[in-house]
Amino acid sequence: MPLITTEAILKLYEAKNDSEICLPLTKDGIEPLCGFYHASIHEKLGALIHSDILKMQLIVKKFNLNLVEFDNAENLFLNFNNKADLNTWKEYGS
């Protein structure tokens, strides 16, 4: 996530409270790659993965989840998985 800002990280950190997981929520949905995960979820997370529940969108809903709304977060949580993603971003609005 090369476009993430310090302000966004601080906003999440300050909102985590007693939640097990604190994640951003944008118009596109939950952004599980960028968030705070409490160490106490380790065993339950392992059990979910062992049970073949692998989709992060499903996993995070099994915990005490705090979602922090990010309006106008157009590319803030953009993730590049390969060179093609980077090239697409360069072509369409870097």
C-alpha positions in Angstrom: 0.0 0.0 0.0 2.4 2.7 -1.2 -0.2 5.5 -0.9 -1.2 5.0 2.7 -0.6 8.0 4.9 0.5 8.5 8.5 -2.8 10.2 9.2 -4.7 7.0 8.1 -2.6 4.8 10.3 -3.1 7.1 13.3 -6.9 7.3 12.7 -7.0 3.5 12.8 -4.7 3.3 15.8 -6.8 5.8 17.8 -10.0 3.9 17.0 -8.9 0.4 17.9 -10.1 0.7 21.5 -10.7 -2.8 23.0 -11.5 -4.4 19.6 -9.7 -7.6 18.5 -9.4 -6.2 15.0 -9.7 -2.6 13.7 -9.9 -2.1 9.9 -10.7 0.6 7.5 -14.1 0.7 5.7 -14.3 2.4 2.3 -17.0 2.6 -0.3 -15.5 -0.6 -1.7 -15.8 -2.4 1.6 -13.5 -3.7 4.3 -9.8 -3.3 3.7 -8.3 -6.2 5.7 -4.7 -5.7 4.6 -4.3 -2.5 6.5 -5.4 -2.7 10.1 -4.7 -3.6 13.7 -5.0 -7.2 14.8 -4.6 -8.0 18.5 -2.2 -10.9 19.4 -5.0 -12.6 21.3 -6.7 -13.7 18.1 -3.9 -16.1 17.3 -5.5 -19.4 18.3 -9.0 -18.6 17.0 -7.5 -17.4 13.7 -5.5 -20.6 13.4 -8.6 -22.7 14.0 -10.5 -20.8 11.3 -7.7 -21.3 8.8 -7.5 -25.0 9.8 -11.2 -25.2 9.1 -10.5 -23.9 5.6 -12.1 -20.5 6.2 -9.6 -18.5 4.3 -11.4 -15.4 2.9 -10.4 -12.5 5.1 -13.8 -10.8 4.6 -15.3 -13.8 6.4 -12.5 -14.3 9.0 -12.6 -10.8 10.4 -16.3 -11.0 11.0 -15.7 -13.8 13.5 -14.0 -11.4 15.9 -14.8 -8.2 17.9 -14.4 -6.0 14.9 -14.2 -2.2 14.8 -14.6 -0.7 11.3 -13.4 2.9 10.8 -15.0 4.7 7.9 -12.7 6.4 5.4 -14.6 8.7 3.0 -12.9 9.8 -0.1 -10.2 7.2 0.3 -9.9 6.8 -3.5 -6.5 5.1 -3.7 -5.4 5.2 -0.1 -5.5 1.5 0.4 -4.4 0.5 -3.1 -2.2 -2.5 -3.2 0.2 -3.6 -6.0 0.5 -7.3 -6.3 2.6 -7.4 -9.4 4.2 -5.2 -12.1 1.0 -5.1 -14.1 -0.9 -3.5 -11.2 1.8 -0.8 -11.0 1.6 -0.2 -14.7 -2.2 0.1 -14.6 -1.9 2.6 -11.8 0.6 4.6 -13.7 -1.6 4.7 -16.8 -4.8 5.6 -15.0 -4.0 8.3 -12.6 -0.9 8.1 -10.6 
